[in-house]
Amino acid sequence: MTNKAHILVVDDDLTSRVALSGYFETEGYRVSEAEDGAQMRSVFAGGDVDLIMLDIRLPDDDGLTLLKEVRKQSDVGIIMVTGRTDEVDRIVALEMEADDYVIKPFSPRELLARSKNLLRRVKAARVPAIADERVLSFAGWSLDLDKRGLQSPEGGEVRLTRGEFELLSALVENKGRVLTRDNLLDHLNHREWDPSDRTVDVLIGRLRRKIEVNPKDPSLIRTVHGIGYVFTGVH
């Protein structure tokens, strides 16, 4: 997979862009570069990009605008990259369905590991399962653990980001059990999170908008105040 995966690095800083591209090329990936939104669109139009590493601060369109634009047309993996530590940027990026978020300066080895995990998810979503599918059902919905897909009661496919899938899987597999935020964070790719991290709340909000009849009065994913969340599985 790694020899074929195509990564698009979007960063207006030449030094950072070249260094990152060179690192991933030595790891066997095919890498394209873009310094702004116009160049990104040109490369992405080729239709074979598997993962975008997208800087938030760009000279023309900002990264969040480009993220929103891409998400309207593609399930490509997207890792947002920024030099700012502002939590607001991270929360907004997650709300807009970025798959991951890293802050400069970062460890290239860590970014490589995150990229590999994300590319596996992208590849799995594109390849049909051939046998023994593991499917969890609730309230007419079907969650396919192998294809990492979600099907609505009406039969439509609902896109899930990596974080949304991992969180929903944990909730459904622990139906009726109250899970704390720490419990749920443990299911998110085993990453280290800040104790004040709002990632779980953001993902819960996104899931509710996708699966609840009334996201403002949820029945499937209930809040247990002061503790965490419980999945009822019933509308």
N, C-alpha and C positions, 0 to 999 in steps of 0.2 A: 504493500500500500504506500509506504513512504516514498518509494522511488517514483510513483506516479502522481502523488498528491501535488496540487498546484496552489501555492500560497501567494496572496497579493498583499504586499506591505505598503501601506499608505501613510506617509509621514513627510512633512515638509522640511524636516531637518535632514540634510544630506548625510551627515556623519552617522546619525542613528539609523537611517534607512539602509545605507550601504552595509553597516556593521551587522544589522539584523538579517539582511538578505544573504550576506556572505555566510553567516553562521548556519542558516537553514539549508543553504545550497551544499555546504560541506556535509550535512546530515542526510543528503540524498533527495531533497525536495526540489521541485521546480518552482522558482520564485520570480515574480514580476514585481516591479516597483511603480509607485505613483506618488507624486508630490502634492497633488491637489485633487479635488473632486472631479474635475474634467478628465484628468488622466485615469483616475480610478474607473469612471464610467466606461472609458474606451477599452480598458483591459477587461473589465467585467463583462462587457458586451460579447466577448469571445465565447462565453458560455461554459467554460471548463474550470472556473475557479472553485476550489474546495473550501478554502479558508481565507478570511480577510483579517489582517491585523490593522486596525483602523485607529489612527491618532484622533483624539477629540478636537484638538486645536489645529485647524488648517487655515490657509490664507483666504480661501474663497468660501465654499460651503463648510460649515463645521461638521465634525464627525457624527454628531447626534442626528443632524439632518440627513446625512448620507446613510446612517444606520436605518432610519425610518424609511428612506427611499428603497433601500435594498430589501428590507423585510416585506415590502408590499409585493415583491416579485420572486423572492427566493428564500430557501431554507439553508443557504450556505452558512457555514460556521463563521461566527464573528467574535473576535476578541478585541475589546476596546483598550487602547493604550493612551496613557496621559501622564504628564509630569506633575499634575495637580493632585493633592491629597483630599480635596473637597469631597465629602461624603455625598453631597447633592448630585454631583456628576455621576457617581457610581450608581446611586439609586435610580436616577433618570435613565441611565443606560440599561439597567436591568429591567426597568418598567417598559422600555422600548424593545425588549427581547434580544438584547445582546446575550451571547452565550457565556462570556467571561469578561474579566476586567483586570488589568494589571497597571501598576503605577511605576513610572520611571524613578530611579534606576531599578531594574529588575534583573534577576539571574537568568541568563539565556537558557541554562539547563532546566530551570523551573518552567519557563515559557515553552520550551520544547516538550516537556512532559504534559503540560496542559494542552498543547496543540495536538499531540498524539491522541489524547483522550477524546478531544473534540472531533478529530478526524474519524475516529472509530464510530462515533455517534452518527456523523454525516454519512459514512459508508453504509452503516447498518440500516439507516433510513431509506437508502436508495436501492438496497438489494432485498428482494422478496424472500421471506422465510420459506424454507423448503419442507420442513417436517417438524412435528411435535411442537407446535406453537404454544407458548405459555400465555394465556389470556386471562385477565382479571375482569370480571363484570360487576357493574353496579348501576342501579337505576336506569337500565337500558343502555348504558355506556359500555364500551369494550376497550380495555387497556392492554395492548400487545407488548409483553415484556421483551420479546425477541426483536421485533421490528421497531420497538420504542415508539409506537404509534397509538393514537387515541381516535376511536370512532364514536360518533354521536348516535343517539337513539334513532335518528333519521338516516343513518348510514353514511354521513359525511365524515371526511377526515379532518381532524382538528390538529393543527400544528402545535407541538410542544418543544420548547427549548430544552437543553440538557438539564438545567436546574429544575424546570417545571416537571419534567418526566421523573427525575429522581425523587422529588418531593411527593408527587402524586402516588408513585409506586409505594413509597414508605407509608403514606396515609392509608391507602387501600389495603395493603398487606397487614396493617395493624388496625383494621376496622373495629370501632367501638372502644379502642384504647386511647386514653389521653396521652399525647406526646408533647413534651416540653420543646421549646425552641432549640435547646441544646441537643435533644434527641434528634430533631429534624436536621440540624446542621451536620450531625454525624453522617447523615445519608447523602450529603452534597459533595460527592467526590472526595471525601475524607480530607477536606482542606482545613487549614487553620483560619479561624475567624476571630475577629475582635468581639469581646463580650457584648459590646453595644451594637453589633452589626444588625441591620434591619433587613438582611437578605431574606430571611424566612417570611417576614411580614409582606415584603414586596412580592415574593413568589406566590404566597397564599392569595394575595389580592388579584394577581394575574390569573391564577387557576380559577378563582371564583367567577371572574368575568367570562371564562371559557365554558364552565360546566354548570354553573348555578342558574336556575330559572330567574331568580332575583338576587344578583350579587350583593345588594345592600341588605338583604335579609336571607343570608345563606342557610340552607338546610343540610347540604352534603358535608361541608367543612364548617364545623361549629367552633367558635372561640370559647375557650375555657379561661375566663379572666384570671389573670395572675399566674396562670400555669402554662397554657399553650393552646393546642388544637386537638379536636377529635373528629374522625371521619365517621359519619353515620351511614353513608351509602344509600340514604333514602331521601327522595325529594319531598 
